[in-house]
Amino acid sequence: MSEYNIPKVWEWKQEEKNQFGNQPVAGSRFEQKLPVGDKPLQVYSLGTPNGMKVTILLEELREAGVEDAQYDLYKINIGEGDQFGSDFVKINPNSKIPAMMDYSGEQPIRVFESVSILLYLAEKFGKFIPTTLAERTELMNWLFWQTGAAPFVGGGFGHFYHYAPFPQEYPIDRYTMETKRQLDLLDKHLAENAYINGEEYTIADMALWPWYGRLVQGELYGGAAEFLNAQEYTNLKAWADKIAERPAVKRALEADYKPIK
């Protein structure tokens, strides 16, 4: 591999398009008409870690008897660029899944970014979110931690370990170090707590489990669990396995995504 000489000004080589269709510009690329079902909540997503967060909460709300948490779930195929269609961009100008429309009120409300959707639904239905200032602040601590930390796992470790066109020692070592630091942090935290926010199952667990729970269970990035020696994080693994047994989580993992075309 030849040494890379950094240019003074970066230029995009348009012929080098990757499978996700990323480009250095935002906005829609083609006209699109997304389907709208008859349920109050319309969710446009995919079964990625971020997408799973929302389906897990929606299924947990159903499990808790919240009748108004009815939703239609549509598949946004990010490998085919569905997220860059005009209708999806109107919901999420950042062109990332998941995104949701709430038609239950007088005016439709758009919600994008996975943790924003979790907070919106938890507050709307008064479930899986604490009410005291101290507990709510602790919840926010972990939600904000997840949004800042997980990109190092996904876009960093996951990309260079599993998706990059060829292995590179420096980025793999760098992001493996950070991923293991995060796993160790969670393992230590869960040694003293039944759930992320203490003794109660909350949206903090739903935000973290698709990333860190699935990772230590061996469900992300091929052989990553073995590579990371995930078995040493015994408290984290026990938490991951406990949540995986929840009926709502099982249904979320088997969610039926309707086609948009």
Secondary structure by P-SEA (a helix, b strand, c coil): ccbbbbccbbbbcccccccccccccccccbbbbbbbccccbbbbbcccaaaaaaaaaaaaaaaacccccbbbbbbbcccccccccaaaaaaccccccbbbbbccccbbbbbccaaaaaaaaaaaacccccccaaaaaaaaaaaaaaaaccccccccccccccccccccaaaaaaaaaaaaaaaaaaaaaaccccccccccccaaaaaccccaaaaaacccccccccccccccaaaaaaaaaaaaacaaaaaaabbbbbbcc
